[in-house]
Amino acid sequence: MTSPRAPDRTPPRREDRLKAALKANLARRKAQAKAREAAESETTDRPDEDE
């Protein structure tokens, strides 16, 4: 008989860690760009207060 194997708990490989970090970085940069664009459009969409 074979004994049940424990789940493999090896740490993620370097490639997997880099892949995850790159994905997180890209998502963060996209969110920053979206926020910047929204802030710019907010300032340009307001009518002038002088008129």
GUGUPA-972831 format. One record per residue (C-alpha): z, x, y. Coordinates in Angstrom, 2 decimals, padded with zeros to 5 digits. Each point is the difference from the previous one (the first is absolute). Example, Ala and Ser with C-alpha at 12.3 -4.5 7.8 and 13.67 -1.06 7.14 Angstrom:
@c3: 007.80&c1: 012.30&c2: -004.50
@c3: -000.66&c1: 001.37&c2: 003.44
end
This chain:
@c3: 000.00&c1: 000.00&c2: 000.00
@c3: -000.56&c1: 001.04&c2: 003.54
@c3: 002.61&c1: -000.36&c2: 002.67
@c3: -000.90&c1: -002.01&c2: 003.11
@c3: -001.13&c1: 002.26&c2: 002.78
@c3: 001.74&c1: -000.04&c2: 003.32
@c3: -002.25&c1: -000.67&c2: 002.99
@c3: -001.48&c1: 003.14&c2: 001.47
@c3: 002.04&c1: 000.81&c2: 003.09
@c3: -001.81&c1: 003.12&c2: 001.15
@c3: -000.32&c1: 000.39&c2: 003.75
@c3: -003.38&c1: -000.92&c2: 001.45
@c3: -002.58&c1: 002.71&c2: -000.01
@c3: -000.85&c1: 001.79&c2: 003.23
@c3: -003.37&c1: -001.75&c2: 000.19
@c3: 001.66&c1: -003.41&c2: -000.31
@c3: 002.57&c1: 000.84&c2: 002.67
@c3: -002.72&c1: 001.19&c2: 002.38
@c3: -002.07&c1: -003.10&c2: -000.69
@c3: 002.96&c1: -002.25&c2: 000.82
@c3: 000.83&c1: 001.97&c2: 003.15
@c3: -003.60&c1: -000.19&c2: 001.19
@c3: -000.10&c1: -003.75&c2: -000.57
@c3: 003.24&c1: -000.50&c2: 001.94
@c3: -001.21&c1: 002.25&c2: 002.82
@c3: -003.29&c1: -001.90&c2: 000.27
@c3: 001.80&c1: -003.34&c2: 000.12
@c3: 002.35&c1: 001.29&c2: 002.72
@c3: -002.88&c1: 001.35&c2: 002.08
@c3: -001.92&c1: -003.27&c2: -000.31
@c3: 003.06&c1: -001.94&c2: 001.15
@c3: 000.45&c1: 002.34&c2: 002.97
@c3: -003.65&c1: -000.36&c2: 001.00
@c3: 000.23&c1: -003.79&c2: -000.26
@c3: 003.13&c1: -000.05&c2: 002.16
@c3: -001.63&c1: 002.29&c2: 002.57
@c3: -003.08&c1: -002.21&c2: 000.14
@c3: 002.13&c1: -003.11&c2: 000.43
@c3: 001.95&c1: 001.62&c2: 002.84
@c3: -003.22&c1: 001.04&c2: 001.75
@c3: -001.54&c1: -003.45&c2: -000.30
@c3: 003.23&c1: -001.55&c2: 001.31
@c3: -000.21&c1: 002.03&c2: 003.19
@c3: -003.73&c1: -000.62&c2: 000.53
@c3: 000.13&c1: -003.75&c2: -000.79
@c3: 002.55&c1: -000.81&c2: 002.70
@c3: -001.42&c1: -001.42&c2: 003.22
@c3: 000.68&c1: 001.87&c2: 003.22
@c3: 003.19&c1: -001.07&c2: 001.73
@c3: -001.59&c1: 000.41&c2: 003.45
@c3: -002.43&c1: -002.90&c2: -000.46
end
